[in-house]
Amino acid sequence: MLVGQRMSHPVITVSPDTPIQEALKLMRSQNISRTPVVENGKMIGIVTENDLLNASPSKATTLSIWEINYLLSKVTVREVMTKKVYTIEEDCPIEEAACRMADKDISGLPVVRNGEVVGIITEHDLFKIFIEMMGARQPGLRVSVLLPNQPGEIAKLSRVIYENGGDIIGLGSFAGESISNFMVTVKVGGISEKKIRSVLEPIAIRIVDIRKA
């Protein structure tokens, strides 16, 4: 799966000369928390809802409401935006986007094509992909097993489930307890809890968890 297949588009943008109150109103009306800042067709920064809120005066201010509104009307997105923007290309694998967000501790990446913003990929998009990958919205048995860290273990697990009438709805592999093992969580249908336990026990180091989900 590539970024371009799951990005939000067309992307909502703002001009650097947009007053912060207007930008905040736009974000809330569109239910977004960040937007690229575009000038003359090129992205020059990004602004988040927190950037806009942090630019607003404290409740402890002694200014009147009219003075506050006047001052805020003079503050533009250009003054509060982040100029150094991390981006990603639409043909990048989705997991690369996740790695960049995790490594940079950011919650969204503008997607660019030849320097032009064509979309945005956010942590919310990644959450939805994870839900799909694990079959979280479909009924079945959720099984987590610890397997030896060696070639062919996932194929072996898939084969015994299939041979015993089970159907794999979702599957994910994760770090184990040491470098010698890894964890696999699989959502399956068409097989009883008793049966799947009996067929997985011989091939697993340990069955960590089985539950209806």
TAVENBEL-V953731 format. One record per residue. N is the residue number from 0. PHI is phi as a letter, one per 40 degrees, with the letter a starting at -180 (none if undefined). OMEGA is omega as a letter, one per 40 degrees, with the letter a starting at -180 (* if undefined). BURIAL is # if it has 16 or more other C-alpha atoms within 10 Angstrom, else .. Layout:
n | phi | omega | burial
N | PHI | OMEGA | BURIAL
N | PHI | OMEGA | BURIAL
This chain:
n | phi | omega | burial
0 | none | a | .
1 | b | a | .
2 | d | a | #
3 | c | a | #
4 | c | a | .
5 | b | i | #
6 | c | i | #
7 | c | a | #
8 | a | e | .
9 | c | a | .
10 | c | i | .
11 | c | a | #
12 | b | i | #
13 | b | i | #
14 | c | i | #
15 | c | a | #
16 | c | i | #
17 | c | i | #
18 | d | a | #
19 | c | i | #
20 | c | i | #
21 | c | i | .
22 | c | i | #
23 | c | i | #
24 | c | i | .
25 | c | a | #
26 | d | a | #
27 | c | i | .
28 | c | a | .
29 | c | i | .
30 | f | i | .
31 | b | a | .
32 | b | i | #
33 | a | i | #
34 | a | i | #
35 | c | i | #
36 | b | a | #
37 | b | i | #
38 | b | a | .
39 | f | i | .
40 | g | a | .
41 | b | i | .
42 | c | a | #
43 | b | i | #
44 | i | i | #
45 | a | a | #
46 | b | i | #
47 | b | i | #
48 | c | i | #
49 | c | i | .
50 | d | a | #
51 | c | i | #
52 | c | i | .
53 | c | i | .
54 | c | i | #
55 | c | a | #
56 | c | i | .
57 | c | i | .
58 | c | a | .
59 | c | a | .
60 | c | i | .
61 | c | i | .
62 | c | i | .
63 | c | i | .
64 | c | i | .
65 | c | i | .
66 | c | i | .
67 | c | a | .
68 | c | i | .
69 | c | a | .
70 | c | a | .
71 | c | a | #
72 | c | a | .
73 | c | a | .
74 | c | a | #
75 | b | i | #
76 | d | a | #
77 | d | a | #
78 | c | a | #
79 | b | a | #
80 | c | i | #
81 | c | a | #
82 | c | i | .
83 | c | a | .
84 | b | i | .
85 | c | a | .
86 | b | i | #
87 | a | a | #
88 | c | a | #
89 | c | i | #
90 | c | i | .
91 | c | i | .
92 | c | a | .
93 | c | a | #
94 | c | i | .
95 | c | i | .
96 | c | i | #
97 | c | i | #
98 | c | a | .
99 | c | i | #
100 | c | a | #
101 | c | a | .
102 | c | a | .
103 | c | a | .
104 | f | i | .
105 | b | a | .
106 | b | i | #
107 | a | i | #
108 | b | i | #
109 | c | i | #
110 | b | a | #
111 | b | i | #
112 | b | a | .
113 | f | i | .
114 | g | a | .
115 | b | i | .
116 | c | a | #
117 | b | a | #
118 | i | i | #
119 | a | i | #
120 | b | a | #
121 | b | i | #
122 | c | i | #
123 | c | i | .
124 | c | i | #
125 | c | i | #
126 | c | a | .
127 | c | i | .
128 | c | i | .
129 | c | i | .
130 | d | i | .
131 | c | a | .
132 | d | a | .
133 | c | i | #
134 | g | a | #
135 | c | a | #
136 | c | i | .
137 | b | a | .
138 | c | i | .
139 | i | i | #
140 | c | i | #
141 | b | a | #
142 | b | i | #
143 | b | a | #
144 | b | i | #
145 | c | a | #
146 | b | i | #
147 | c | a | #
148 | c | i | #
149 | a | a | .
150 | d | i | .
151 | g | a | .
152 | c | i | #
153 | c | i | #
154 | c | i | .
155 | c | i | .
156 | c | a | #
157 | c | a | #
158 | c | a | .
159 | c | i | .
160 | c | a | #
161 | c | a | .
162 | c | i | .
163 | b | i | .
164 | g | a | .
165 | c | i | #
166 | b | a | #
167 | c | a | #
168 | c | i | #
169 | a | a | #
170 | a | i | #
171 | a | i | .
172 | b | a | .
173 | b | i | .
174 | c | i | .
175 | c | a | #
176 | c | i | .
177 | a | a | .
178 | c | a | .
179 | c | a | .
180 | a | i | #
181 | a | a | #
182 | b | i | #
183 | b | i | #
184 | b | a | #
185 | b | i | #
186 | b | a | #
187 | b | i | #
188 | b | i | #
189 | g | a | .
190 | a | a | #
191 | c | i | .
192 | c | i | #
193 | c | a | .
194 | c | a | .
195 | c | i | #
196 | c | a | .
197 | c | a | .
198 | c | a | .
199 | c | a | #
200 | d | a | .
201 | c | a | .
202 | b | a | #
203 | b | i | #
204 | c | i | .
205 | a | i | .
206 | c | a | #
207 | c | a | .
208 | a | i | .
209 | b | i | #
210 | a | i | .
211 | c | a | .
212 | a | * | .
